[in-house]
Amino acid sequence: MVFVRGTFRVVLNVHSLNTEGAVGNYNPLVKVLVVGRSGESWDIAEVNAISGNMLKHWHAKHVMELAKANNLPLCEDCMRGVFYRTRIKVNSENEMIKKCVLDDLHGFLCTETTVKRESLIKVSFAIPVEEKIFGVTTITHNRVVTEETGAVAREGMMPFKSEYASGLYAFAISMDLKYVGIPLANPNNKAIDDDTRKTRAKLAIQALSHILQGEIGAKQARAFPITKPTEALVVISKKPVPAPIHGYYRDYITESLRSYEGLVKNGLISKNDFEVHVYPRDLLKGENFDLEIIEHDSIGLLTNALLKRIDEWFS
């Protein structure tokens, strides 16, 4: 059994990863309202955001690419990167789990038979951190229309404006990897063997590393975000555990680790049942916690440590 709960902070510079569609010749970013601390009080602010739909889509896309590279089964739609209600008629979860890695991890709904599977991967919105380290600007671009001769048409310059943002963003992800290859409607029945289940669980972790490198939204062809993961707090466990406090909050590290300490102290969780992984090595800033905390020098080393635990703990 393996459960993974993580929260991350990532710098995204000059990105336009999630827009709301054009308003005339203007392409605004998605905006949301968030509540955060301002001095000694709480305040509400409007910030740009990358939706959970967008993050989930891109996690699924990376799973799809990894599945292709490893010759793992995908349904026709997922093979093409089209993720929606399945067009395949299936009569049970077992049937679909065997057919498609992606529908196993990210869930599906067969509208014809109403057979469905809840997603094992859950993600939050990515939003600027509570310290309000972000900004949005507008840039004017031109589309050029040419005549048949190749010359620029007399009225061929079509200006349009797009919003771009830079900031320190936070998001969270939860993975119930225990249920990979297992029908949620009948959890005592494994649809595929344990080795295959373990391989699929590893894909979910590998796909997360792609998101942390900035491959998470629209307009990447001309505005690939200038990305750097800055902080990570990941809990991997043999039993269900609460998610850490979201990285949006400035005190998420201390609040999360004190919470896990309390659960251990009260006998609700055993220290042997979970590990806390953090990046970078100085994230704890000298504070001491009575927990198994493993510090890493890179996101890659953290990812490798999670994959190793899946090898050891998965069943």
C-alpha atoms as one frame of an Amber mdcrd trajectory, in Angstrom:
protein
   0.000   0.000   0.000   1.313   3.438  -0.907  -0.203   6.881  -0.507   1.560
  10.074  -1.623   0.673  13.593  -0.457   2.775  16.519  -1.639   2.835  20.296
  -1.768   5.274  22.369  -3.809   6.499  25.885  -4.489   7.677  26.658  -8.019
   8.916  29.853  -9.681   7.165  30.428 -13.033   8.530  33.387 -14.974   6.899
  34.944 -18.045   4.170  32.346 -18.492   0.701  32.311 -19.991  -0.213  28.797
 -18.940  -3.940  29.215 -18.325  -6.018  31.789 -20.253  -9.783  32.290 -20.316
 -10.162  32.704 -24.075 -10.002  35.852 -26.155 -12.103  38.909 -25.421 -11.847
  40.669 -28.741  -8.109  40.808 -29.368  -7.265  40.453 -25.656  -6.237  37.155
 -24.005  -6.560  37.419 -20.204  -5.171  34.918 -17.726  -7.464  33.007 -15.377
  -8.053  35.065 -12.206  -9.315  33.839  -8.832  -9.918  35.323  -5.390  -7.790
  34.009  -2.506  -7.728  34.723   1.218  -4.397  35.299   2.907  -2.768  37.069
   5.799  -1.917  40.732   5.552  -0.076  41.777   8.702  -2.160  40.652  11.668
  -5.422  40.252   9.721  -6.817  38.228   6.851  -7.476  39.849   3.492  -8.794
  38.846   0.072  -6.903  39.424  -3.166  -7.289  38.694  -6.856  -4.469  36.631
  -8.341  -3.811  34.773 -11.554  -4.027  30.996 -11.331  -3.429  27.732 -13.148
  -6.524  25.608 -12.687  -6.626  22.114 -11.274  -8.148  21.028 -14.600  -5.030
  22.261 -16.389  -2.611  20.596 -13.950  -4.524  17.332 -14.045  -4.623  17.365
 -17.852  -0.873  17.826 -18.060  -0.156  15.165 -15.470  -2.288  12.833 -17.582
  -0.432  13.876 -20.729   2.925  13.047 -19.156   1.580   9.685 -17.951   0.446
   9.040 -21.526   3.878   9.827 -22.988   5.620   7.656 -20.398   3.157   4.824
 -21.033   3.885   4.996 -24.766   7.624   4.923 -24.121   7.205   1.823 -21.961
   4.740   0.038 -24.287   1.973   0.064 -21.685  -1.694  -0.223 -22.731  -3.669
   2.929 -23.602  -7.129   3.286 -25.092  -7.417   4.975 -28.509  -8.454   8.381
 -27.153  -5.763   8.506 -24.455  -3.179   7.388 -27.018  -3.967  10.589 -28.949
  -3.916  12.760 -25.819  -7.682  13.238 -25.750  -8.841  12.868 -22.147 -12.591
  12.922 -21.515 -15.524  10.587 -20.893 -14.580   7.341 -22.567 -16.210   6.387
 -25.863 -15.377   2.739 -25.243 -18.285   0.643 -24.012 -17.192  -1.214 -20.885
 -19.220  -3.226 -18.406 -16.860  -3.076 -15.415 -13.938  -1.193 -13.925 -11.806
  -4.317 -14.330 -12.280  -4.246 -18.071 -11.164  -0.632 -18.453  -8.272  -0.910
 -15.994  -6.796  -3.670 -18.159  -7.267  -1.638 -21.345  -5.764   1.690 -20.263
  -3.101   2.908 -17.804  -4.492   6.439 -17.902  -8.079   5.468 -17.112  -6.715
   3.411 -14.234  -4.853   6.381 -12.709  -7.040   9.327 -13.715 -10.484   7.717
 -13.733 -13.158   7.472 -16.409 -16.893   7.537 -17.052 -18.545   5.323 -19.649
 -21.786   7.176 -20.430 -23.280   4.209 -22.256 -23.141   1.818 -19.286 -22.611
   4.400 -16.468 -19.561   2.446 -15.314 -17.111   4.886 -13.760 -13.898   5.113
 -11.776 -12.858   8.001  -9.535  -9.454   9.537 -10.171  -6.598   8.338  -7.974
  -4.771  11.614  -8.735  -6.129  14.814  -7.203  -4.588  18.269  -7.688  -5.208
  21.781  -6.445  -5.064  25.047  -8.367  -1.576  26.543  -8.641  -1.700  30.056
  -7.172   0.835  32.690  -6.077   1.996  32.165  -2.500   0.540  34.008   0.490
   3.455  36.439   0.463   1.975  37.804  -2.826   5.111  37.314  -4.886   3.637
  37.696  -8.381   2.843  40.168 -11.133   0.890  40.256 -14.415   1.747  42.298
 -17.506   0.314  42.684 -21.024   2.326  42.305 -24.222   1.169  43.282 -27.727
   1.833  40.822 -30.558   1.127  40.962 -34.290  -0.331  38.361 -36.601   0.825
  38.932 -40.161  -1.495  38.226 -43.110   0.163  37.803 -46.515  -1.147  38.054
 -50.056  -0.768  35.287 -52.626   2.507  36.853 -53.751   3.878  36.516 -50.233
   3.839  40.244 -49.582   2.296  41.538 -46.379  -1.306  42.530 -47.050  -2.179
  46.191 -46.904  -4.158  45.650 -43.752  -2.340  42.522 -42.787  -1.016  43.488
 -39.369  -3.448  42.154 -36.773  -2.365  43.226 -33.280  -3.516  41.245 -30.263
  -2.650  41.414 -26.600  -1.837  38.570 -24.207  -1.295  38.592 -20.471   1.843
  37.048 -18.977   2.624  36.463 -15.329   5.656  35.798 -13.175   5.647  34.663
  -9.588   6.238  32.082  -6.906   3.384  29.571  -7.134   2.189  26.748  -4.901
   0.136  23.654  -5.667  -0.655  20.332  -4.025  -1.181  16.796  -5.277  -2.611
  13.652  -3.703  -2.128  10.142  -5.069  -3.941   7.098  -3.684  -1.558   4.679
  -5.350  -2.772   1.802  -3.192  -5.712   1.466  -5.591  -3.729   1.314  -8.838
  -5.069  -1.669 -10.775  -7.819  -2.273  -8.201 -11.503  -1.586  -8.943 -12.840
   0.909  -6.416 -16.228  -0.782  -6.619 -14.635  -4.065  -5.536 -11.333  -3.336
  -3.743 -10.703  -6.994  -2.881 -10.288  -7.855  -6.551  -7.073  -6.926  -8.408
  -7.594  -6.431 -12.133  -3.879  -6.727 -12.976  -0.827  -8.308 -11.365   1.285
  -6.528  -8.724   4.307  -5.922 -10.949   2.125  -4.148 -13.506   0.453  -2.135
 -10.758   3.843  -1.063  -9.401   4.988   0.059 -12.863   1.869   2.223 -13.234
   2.309   3.736  -9.770   5.844   4.763 -10.722   4.524   6.518 -13.846   2.370
   8.740 -11.633   5.454   9.860  -9.686   7.557  10.366 -12.826   4.829  12.494
 -14.440   4.860  14.779 -11.400   8.496  15.685 -12.054   7.531  16.962 -15.534
   4.961  19.297 -13.983   7.583  20.646 -11.589   9.726  21.588 -14.599   6.963
  23.819 -16.014   5.182  21.581 -18.540   1.713  22.363 -17.232  -0.325  24.583
 -19.516  -1.026  26.491 -22.707   1.157  28.655 -24.967   4.310  26.673 -24.275
   5.394  26.898 -27.920   6.112  30.629 -27.605   6.131  31.223 -23.857   7.605
  28.132 -22.254   7.759  29.170 -18.605  11.136  29.953 -17.077  10.780  27.491
 -14.232  12.568  26.525 -11.044  11.168  24.312  -8.267  12.096  25.961  -4.973
  10.440  23.892  -2.209   8.824  20.501  -1.815   7.220  18.691   1.106   6.094
  15.154   0.257   4.702  12.502   2.573   4.745   8.888   1.394   2.965   6.373
   3.582   1.835   2.791   3.924  -1.501   3.923   5.363  -3.795   6.881   4.636
  -2.447  10.104   6.175  -3.664  13.715   5.975  -2.214  15.923   3.282   0.328
  18.537   4.399  -0.820  22.135   4.709  -0.865  23.682   1.241   2.362  25.401
   0.174   0.360  28.593  -0.450   0.612  29.414   3.263   3.893  30.926   4.456
   4.065  28.658   7.521   3.038  25.438   5.753   6.232  23.583   6.711   6.007
  24.047  10.471   2.221  23.632  10.548   2.391  20.387   8.564   5.211  18.778
  10.521   3.774  19.725  13.925   0.492  18.177  12.807   2.199  14.889  11.892
   4.075  14.958  15.213   0.740  15.260  16.994  -0.710  12.295  15.123   2.296
  10.158  16.089   2.196  11.312  19.709  -1.503  10.424  19.987  -0.928   6.970
  18.508  -2.994   7.671  15.392  -0.015   7.070  13.059   3.121   5.022  13.586
   6.474   6.557  12.662   7.206   3.365  10.729   4.203   3.896   8.462   5.320
   7.078   6.721   8.258   9.246   5.676   8.532  12.966   5.053  10.710  14.075
   2.130  11.749  17.702   1.724  13.649  19.850  -0.769  15.936  21.759  -0.427
  18.102  20.478   2.375  17.793  23.671   4.452  13.993  23.859   4.167  13.524
  23.124   7.883  15.734  26.115   8.774  17.292  24.373  11.757  13.997  23.373
  13.408  13.824  19.899  14.948  10.872  17.537  14.555  10.397  14.099  16.058
   9.735  12.524  12.656  11.515  10.574   9.914  12.444  13.491   7.629  14.677
  12.909   4.615  16.288  15.990   3.046  17.264  16.148  -0.619  19.609  18.292
  -2.691  17.431  18.153  -5.810  13.925  17.355  -7.015  15.428  14.487  -8.988
  16.845  12.867  -5.851  13.516  13.333  -4.071  11.708  11.666  -6.986  14.162
   8.758  -6.962  13.598   8.268  -3.229   9.828   8.058  -3.758  10.285   5.520
  -6.561  12.510   3.447  -4.286   9.846   3.413  -1.553   7.232   2.288  -4.078
   9.512  -0.622  -4.944   9.798  -1.552  -1.258   6.288  -0.809   0.030   3.948
  -1.439  -2.877   1.563  -4.368  -2.586
